[in-house]
Amino acid sequence: EDALTKVKNQGNVDPETVDKLETALSSTNKKISEINDEYDLVGAGSTALGVVGDLVEKAVAKATELNSEYNLTDKAKEALG
């Protein structure tokens, strides 16, 4: 939409070109909304991020548990020192 505004502000633009750009922009926005409604892209993306977050949280908890059980941090320090 910013690009359309810039084109309009140039002053020497063919009105037919502006109409075509407005129609294309409207059509594109409508199609994106239809696809999102059909496939719930926003909802699915949020769900996917939530699942990834849960997996990361579980991985960190497990790594902490293993470190406590096997003293991995101390062993790594000894190996590097």
N, C-alpha and C positions, 0 to 999 in steps of 0.2 A: 504494500500500500504506500510505503514511503517512495518507492520508485515511481509509482503512478502520480503522486503529488509532484515529484520533481519534473516529470514529463509535462504535466499540466502547467507548471510554473515557467516553462521555457518560453511561452508566449507565441512562438511561431509553429505550433504543433497543429497538425490536421485534426479537426474534431472527430473525424471518422476513426482515426488511429486511437484516440483517447477512448472512444466508445468500444472499440475492439479490445483494448486493454482492460477496461472495466468489466466487460462481459467475460473475458478469460479469467480475470481474478475472481469474479463472483462464482463462475463455474468451478474453478479449482477449489475454492473454499467450501462450496456445497459438496463436492465429491469427497473431500477430506472428511467432512462431517459425516457423510453417509458411510464411508469405510470405517470410521471410528465407531459409529453406532452399530454397524453390523458385526464388527470383530472386537469391540470393546478394547481397543488398543491401550487406552489410558489405564483402564482397570486391570488389564492383563499385565501391563508393564509394572504397575504398582504391586500386584501380587507377586510377580517374578522377583522384584527387588526385595519384597518382604521375605520370600523364601531364601534368597541369597543371604540376607541379613541373619536369618535364623541359623543357616548353615555356618556362617562365619562365627557367630556367637558360640555354637556348639564346638567348633574346631578350636577356638581359643580356650574354652573351658576344658576340653580334653587335653590340649597341650599343657595347660597349667596343672592338670591332674597328673599327667605323665611326668612332668618336671618335678613335682613334689615326690612322686613315688620313686623315681630313678635318679634324682639329683642331676638332671641333664645339664642345667646351667653350670653347676660346679665342675662337672666333667668337661664341659666345653672350655671353661676358663683354664682348667689344668692342661688341656690339650694345646691351647694357644699360648699358655705361659711357659 
